[in-house]
């Protein structure tokens, strides 16, 4: 009787372990932050000589991929779902003219963060976050595309180009 019960318990535990391994290998429980670049390269067929650059928070990740000559791009937005989730899930991406010629802000319903993604044709050099009490300034390389994740309630976001002019951004929902 005890041997039969022990065999059943071991069998159930092995089935559970195999099920979790199956979910993990098929990215059904998420992609870890350390494997996001590999997932982007594989799922969006990004070439090895392209740069993949981005920003990761605890609930959102945003990346932009581009060749050295900046002639093309692909972007990716991932979210970390609440509940049984051990990583990030692809939410949206591809190639859009808004990212190519401007700054696109991406929000996902139910998430308190937003992603700013751009090929940086406007030569943005600075991001200013004004929360009403203090102003935080982040420097941006004016010659490189960028993908930045910020909290929705961070404050007023203003981008500045190399001449000190403000640069507009457009909101998109995923």
NORKA-V851775 format. One record per residue. N is the residue number from 0. PHI is phi in degrees with one decimal (* if undefined). OMEGA is omega in whole degrees, -180 to 180 (none if undefined). Layout:
[[N | PHI | OMEGA] [N | PHI | OMEGA]]
//
This chain:
[[0 | * | -179] [1 | -66.6 | -180] [2 | -66.1 | 179] [3 | -64.2 | 179] [4 | -62.2 | 179] [5 | -63.0 | 178] [6 | -63.6 | 179] [7 | -65.4 | 180] [8 | -63.0 | 179] [9 | -61.9 | 178] [10 | -62.1 | 179] [11 | -65.4 | 179] [12 | -62.7 | 179] [13 | -64.2 | 178] [14 | -62.2 | 178] [15 | -62.5 | 179] [16 | -63.7 | 177] [17 | -62.1 | 179] [18 | -64.2 | 179] [19 | -64.5 | 177] [20 | -61.9 | 177] [21 | -61.5 | 178] [22 | -61.4 | -179] [23 | -65.4 | -178] [24 | -68.4 | 178] [25 | -96.7 | 179] [26 | 55.4 | 178] [27 | -83.0 | 177] [28 | -116.2 | 172] [29 | 105.3 | 177] [30 | -102.9 | 179] [31 | -67.1 | -178] [32 | -59.8 | -180] [33 | -72.3 | -179] [34 | -109.0 | -179] [35 | -63.4 | -179] [36 | -61.0 | 178] [37 | -63.6 | 178] [38 | -65.5 | 179] [39 | -62.8 | -179] [40 | -61.1 | -178] [41 | -77.4 | -175] [42 | -72.7 | -180] [43 | -103.8 | 177] [44 | 53.4 | 179] [45 | -82.7 | -178] [46 | -67.6 | -178] [47 | -63.9 | -177] [48 | -86.7 | 176] [49 | -83.3 | 175] [50 | -87.4 | 174] [51 | -118.7 | -176] [52 | -132.1 | -180] [53 | -172.1 | -175] [54 | -140.2 | -178] [55 | -129.6 | 172] [56 | -117.2 | -179] [57 | -73.7 | -178] [58 | -124.2 | -178] [59 | -146.1 | 175] [60 | -137.0 | 179] [61 | -133.1 | -179] [62 | -136.5 | 170] [63 | -128.2 | -179] [64 | -119.7 | -176] [65 | -160.2 | 176] [66 | -79.2 | -177] [67 | -60.3 | -179] [68 | -84.1 | 177] [69 | 59.3 | -177] [70 | -83.4 | -176] [71 | -151.9 | 177] [72 | -162.0 | 170] [73 | -150.2 | 178] [74 | -121.2 | -179] [75 | -143.4 | 174] [76 | -125.1 | 179] [77 | -120.9 | 174] [78 | -127.8 | 176] [79 | -100.5 | -175] [80 | -69.6 | 174] [81 | -71.3 | 179] [82 | 91.2 | -178] [83 | -73.3 | -179] [84 | -145.4 | 179] [85 | -113.5 | -179] [86 | 177.2 | -173] [87 | -106.9 | 180] [88 | -121.1 | 179] [89 | -62.1 | 180] [90 | -111.7 | 179] [91 | -176.3 | 179] [92 | 167.2 | -180] [93 | 129.7 | -177] [94 | -130.8 | -180] [95 | -130.5 | -180] [96 | -65.0 | 178] [97 | -62.2 | 177] [98 | -73.8 | -179] [99 | -67.2 | -172] [100 | -106.7 | -178] [101 | -150.7 | 176] [102 | -113.4 | 179] [103 | -106.3 | 175] [104 | -101.2 | 180] [105 | -116.3 | 176] [106 | -122.0 | 178] [107 | -125.5 | -178] [108 | -56.4 | 179] [109 | 90.7 | 180] [110 | -116.9 | -175] [111 | -96.0 | 178] [112 | -135.1 | 179] [113 | -141.3 | -179] [114 | -114.2 | 174] [115 | -109.7 | -175] [116 | -131.5 | -179] [117 | -156.8 | 170] [118 | -79.8 | 173] [119 | 63.3 | 175] [120 | -67.8 | 179] [121 | -81.8 | -179] [122 | 58.4 | 177] [123 | -67.6 | 180] [124 | -116.4 | -173] [125 | -149.6 | 174] [126 | -120.9 | -179] [127 | -115.2 | 179] [128 | -115.6 | -179] [129 | -109.5 | -179] [130 | -91.8 | -179] [131 | 96.9 | 179] [132 | -112.5 | -179] [133 | -133.7 | 177] [134 | -116.0 | 178] [135 | -102.8 | -178] [136 | -116.3 | 176] [137 | -115.6 | 178] [138 | -83.3 | 180] [139 | -127.7 | 177] [140 | -70.3 | -175] [141 | -68.2 | -178] [142 | -102.2 | -177] [143 | -128.3 | 172] [144 | -63.5 | -180] [145 | -145.5 | 172] [146 | -140.7 | -174] [147 | -130.0 | 176] [148 | -106.6 | 179] [149 | -134.6 | 175] [150 | -64.0 | 179] [151 | -61.9 | -177] [152 | -92.4 | -179] [153 | -66.2 | -178] [154 | 129.1 | 180] [155 | -78.8 | -178] [156 | -103.1 | 177] [157 | -134.1 | 176] [158 | -103.3 | 178] [159 | -125.5 | 178] [160 | -89.3 | -176] [161 | -63.7 | 179] [162 | -95.5 | -180] [163 | 85.4 | 178] [164 | -82.3 | 178] [165 | -74.4 | 179] [166 | -120.2 | -179] [167 | -75.0 | 173] [168 | -134.7 | -177] [169 | -118.0 | -180] [170 | -85.5 | 176] [171 | -134.2 | 177] [172 | -99.3 | 176] [173 | -110.5 | none]]
//
